[in-house]
Amino acid sequence: MSTASPPAQSPLLRFRLSRQDFQQQVVRARETRTDTAQRDARPAKKQAIVIRGYNDDATAAIRIAAGGREEVLKASYILGKEMVTFSTLIGAHISTIVEQVEDALLIPSKHWRLTSKSAARNPEDTLIRDCGDAIRSRPVGLLLVPEDAVVDYLSDSKNETMMLEWKRLKPSTPPQASLVDVLAQAQSMFHLLVPSEDKDWGQYMTRRQDAEWSFVRVRERLGCMEMSSENLLDTINYATRSILERTGLTAEEQAAVSDGVLPQGVDAEDDGGDCVRWKDVTVLTRTFSPTRPAMIDVHLRYRERGNLDISYRIHNSLSHPTSTAGKDSLDWSGDWRSVFHVDVTEIRRKYRHGQRPPKNVHWRSSWGMNETDAKQVRDVLFGPLGDKVSTLDAVLFLLTTVGFRMNVRTGDDERFRDSVDGDPLWEVGDEEWLGRNIRKACGISIADEKEDEVESDDDAYCY
């Protein structure tokens, strides 16, 4: 391949800085960062890295960085012995690799990303060894992907297959005349439904592309090591679609809504028993509205045997960045609202795992969502299509985006009861309390509703 200098209009090279500007804008910014994971790690062995361009644009930038001599960049990282990510995979911090690539390209990392065959990378993510393999004698290959090529990357081969397993609608190409029309681009990429005119559609596209990128990373991680987490991800996919199927939405409208459900982190462990229960679960899902530039984050934290918290956060304006890129922690900060919280407050005597719990098990519970909140959730998610979706289905859909499935009684039929669905089992104490509060938030009343609260729900246990 020719090593001639690329044309000046190469998109990625437009962001190339002079050595002096790079020193002032990028290198100085690094001095404010703390990299505790890398600092605390004890060196074990250096792994060679080779970076190639994903497309001609990236290859051109690499060629310039290499002085026109070759089309690869070389880097390395040191594997630490005691480095663990949120998904408990041992690896090495990729930020040092990003800095090496930045130094060579003189292009800030916000304009490009690194990917590998095993996962898509963000600048402060972790380079994960493929399913626990030892450091390889041959260099690990990474791809340099320009920021404006992320959509193409996500549409390629394995990534397209992975996304199509989750998404049902494939992006279409916008008309050439609409390339400057941000709403038209968003419409073609995400199959929007009666979208409103809004200045934030550009931010919406950026956020949603970032979320899809993060979702690919989640799928890659879970497919490699974490069977329980992968099962929970399947539950989210199945359960959200099941809720939508019982609404008045058409099949295409259902697909457009479900395609906006993008888990950003899933870390789950079950107890491995005969009657399998969840043991420790953290889920964070970002759901994009197909009708307006808005999104809802939902966070679930389950701390074994009756300790569960679900909260949510609505983004009605996307003018201010809230990107999660580079965060290993699932606990994003800022303006969360509680759906509900339950936890065990007292157990006066011990009992063996799997036994029926004693009568003196007490649950402390608090409910946070009122009728106004529930209607707002429906409005954000479904917009003008909200008349096809009950408030109850909107709330249950919100819960299923983090894998929590709830059957709620809406009539006086005693044969049907409020119950939490799932395999493995969730242990949440009083399921009738949950059902009663969901009905209240959704404006539903039934004649035989009990007003007294049950302290514990022994039937929630498998024994």
Secondary structure, 3 states (H helix, E strand, C coil): CCCCCCCCCCCHHHHCCCHHHHHHHHHHHHCCCCCHHHHHCCEEEEEEEEEEECCHHHHHHHHHHCCCCCCEEEEEEEEECCCECCCCCEEEECHHHHHHHHHHHCCCHHHEEEEECCCEECCCCEEECHHHCCCCCCCEEEEEEEHHHHHHHHHCHHHHHHHHHHCCCCCCCCCHHHCCCHHHHHHHHHCCCCCCCCCCHHHHHHHHHHHHHHHHHHHHHHHHHCHHHHHHHHHHHHHHHHHHHCCCCCHHHHHHHHCCEEEEEEEEEECCCCCCEEEEEEEEEEEECCCCCCEEEEEEEECCCCCEEEEEEEECCCCCCCCCCCCCCCCCCCCCEEEEEEEEEECCCCCCCCCCCCCCCEEEEEECCCHHHHHHHHHHHHHHHHHHCCHHHHHHHHHHCCCCEEECCCCCCCCCCCEEECCCECCCCCHHHHHHHHHHHCCCCCCCCCCCCCCCCHHHCCC
